Amino acid sequence: MKKLNFNDFSKQSLIDLIKMYSDLFFVMDGLWFLTTEEMTDYETALKIDVDAWKKYGRKEAKRLLSLFNVQDSSLETVLKLLIRGPFMLQLECHYEVFSDKEAILYITRCRTLEAMKQACRKEFVCEPVSGAYFMAFAKEINPNIKISPIRLPPDYMEGCEWKFSI
């Protein structure tokens, strides 16, 4: 009997597999939202999506803290872990830490935003959904963190920027 053994994969194959799973995570998120919207309405789908992303953000933070055996709760640690999550892996993003009290997350390419633009959506879920996810994730690691949007669609259609502060 053969079993899956990750040691049988090359390093590049594992990297490609992680990227593919991140892409599939993105696809599933979009399909789930659109199906919920079709079965209910936009406002209900958005409310459910925000609630689900809050719950997911807390769970993801706990698992990443455990996986990487992290004890630190600094802004840099929060952002370093955040960009390692499956949803964030499909984005082009980076962060800058300006002090132990302030950092900015820059998302310069967002596949969710691209999909919303391609579908000619007038509503952008960036602030309610991403904000809820980022806040839940960060507060699971450091309850003193505050998050606020700096630039978001539709005013800024190149991506988004978020301030993380203590």
Order of alpha helices (4+ residues) and beta strands (2+ residues): alpha-alpha-alpha-beta-beta-alpha-alpha-beta-beta
